[in-house]
């Protein structure tokens, strides 16, 4: 199956008719109905433009005017390639997807705890049909979000995780999405994570490319975190510098649940990172942590929407950006405190380090408060390297290049310090150091 799209919305409608004929989820009535609603909503909305307030800093013309295709073939890669994307000394449950298709030979799902399900979404349609149909699309907004609607209409596979009550999954789940020599493709990974009460889970979503090809990766991850449970979620975006990555993490939190969301963005020509937790139960806690590092003409847009819907909930947003050359970053953070969400404690911080005179950042922190008796703060900083601090380090016998490296390492270290998986943290710290040392102006 190969379906092509062009700049006309009608091509997506026509492509959907072809997609439906071979849809492996056709036997799940709820998904079939969901898909039809989604494609109709996408046709109504179209791609966002700079006239849409939530997208006014990001020009999506290369996507909306681009030609893409759903490719039915998955090019083969071997274990040697996979090793390049694993993290030293970190034992994980590994699911590998090549060009959007699950590859069981490259994956490793041995010794999964009893009662826990970790599988590709395509297998869940048979083995976990009731849980799948009852949760997919339940909390996601595609009525006003075009990329969510597009994903819902065309998703083919992704990860499915179900953790029952009172289970701590010790090993993290590593979902590795590889685009391999697939020019002008569109992939729509759909991840569904359901965590019961009093349980714990760590998940790594990892997006990479083996070549500098141009393609669209449109990701949706839906997460439900039960009462008194904990989730640590990582989004690692290392796409091709010619690729487009649009991702949405939608989390529904129940009473006394705790989530930590870590986003690390390095790749992509245009990147949009949407994180949307809803603290629906009393006493919930959310940490929304991120780091974006861009150069050349990369564009990285971070859109945070944290909803406090119940009393006595805490949230922290900590996003740091390092921008070089003519790259552009966006931070659009919104904290919404609903009526009745008393004793809310929310803080939002965005810090940006510009390494060149042509780098640009647009930062827009927002508070929407519909309730008294809350504590909410937000702040943003934009600056360049402190020449006095560099001079101080040089006066202690440190070279100028080393001094700058130390300062950038200290700046990015705040983001990494919030991560509990130390082998992954070390991997990312090394990658960030190499990114800085290999930059043109270093």
DAWO-V224724 format. One record per helix or strand of 3 or more residues. SS is the DSSP state (a for helix, b for strand). FROM is the first residue (numbers start at 1). TO is the last residue. If there is no record, write none. Layout:
ss & from & to
SS & FROM & TO
SS & FROM & TO
This chain:
ss & from & to
b & 2 & 5
a & 9 & 21
a & 29 & 45
a & 53 & 55
a & 61 & 64
b & 68 & 71
a & 79 & 83
b & 92 & 98
b & 101 & 108
b & 117 & 120
a & 121 & 127
a & 129 & 135
a & 146 & 154
b & 159 & 163
b & 172 & 179
b & 185 & 187
b & 190 & 195
b & 200 & 209
b & 216 & 225
b & 230 & 238
b & 244 & 253
b & 258 & 265
b & 270 & 279
b & 285 & 294
b & 299 & 308
b & 314 & 323
b & 328 & 337
b & 345 & 354
b & 360 & 369
b & 375 & 383
a & 387 & 394
a & 400 & 417
a & 422 & 437
